[in-house]
Amino acid sequence: MQSAQGPVTCQLYTKSLTTWDRSIDRPAAMSVKAADAACQAEGQRQKNG
């Protein structure tokens, strides 16, 4: 996914449980917490279709 700080690679586990979604790669300037939050938001977006 593309974030304001650059590309974030996400591991989206299942469409029914977005709390497990995590980042596996992120821009150096982005914190792990922010990258994981972006991935959880992406998982929620996909879940909502």
Secondary structure per residue as TSV (DSSP state, phi and psi in degrees):
chain	resnum	aa	ss	phi	psi
A	1	M	-	360.0	154.3
A	2	Q	E	-100.2	126.0
A	3	S	E	-109.8	173.9
A	4	A	T	-62.1	-26.8
A	5	Q	T	-95.4	-5.7
A	6	G	E	134.0	-174.8
A	7	P	E	-72.3	140.1
A	8	V	-	-123.0	128.9
A	9	T	E	-97.7	127.1
A	10	C	E	-112.5	150.0
A	11	Q	E	-107.1	102.7
A	12	L	-	-96.1	114.8
A	13	Y	-	-79.5	-52.2
A	14	T	-	-156.0	146.3
A	15	K	T	-69.9	-13.5
A	16	S	T	-95.4	-8.9
A	17	L	-	-141.5	87.7
A	18	T	G	-79.2	-12.7
A	19	T	G	-68.2	-15.6
A	20	W	G	-87.0	-12.5
A	21	D	-	-64.2	132.4
A	22	R	E	-139.6	158.0
A	23	S	E	-85.2	144.6
A	24	I	E	-116.3	-9.4
A	25	D	E	-157.2	143.4
A	26	R	-	-153.5	162.2
A	27	P	-	-63.8	148.5
A	28	A	T	-59.0	-31.3
A	29	A	T	-80.5	-5.8
A	30	M	S	-101.1	136.7
A	31	S	-	-74.2	157.8
A	32	V	H	-60.5	-42.0
A	33	K	H	-60.1	-45.0
A	34	A	H	-66.3	-40.8
A	35	A	H	-65.9	-42.2
A	36	D	H	-63.7	-39.6
A	37	A	H	-63.5	-39.5
A	38	A	H	-63.7	-40.1
A	39	C	H	-68.6	-38.4
A	40	Q	H	-64.9	-38.3
A	41	A	H	-65.0	-40.8
A	42	E	H	-64.3	-42.2
A	43	G	H	-61.1	-40.3
A	44	Q	H	-66.3	-39.9
A	45	R	H	-61.5	-43.2
A	46	Q	H	-69.2	-36.7
A	47	K	H	-62.6	-39.3
A	48	N	H	-78.3	-10.8
A	49	G	-	67.7	360.0
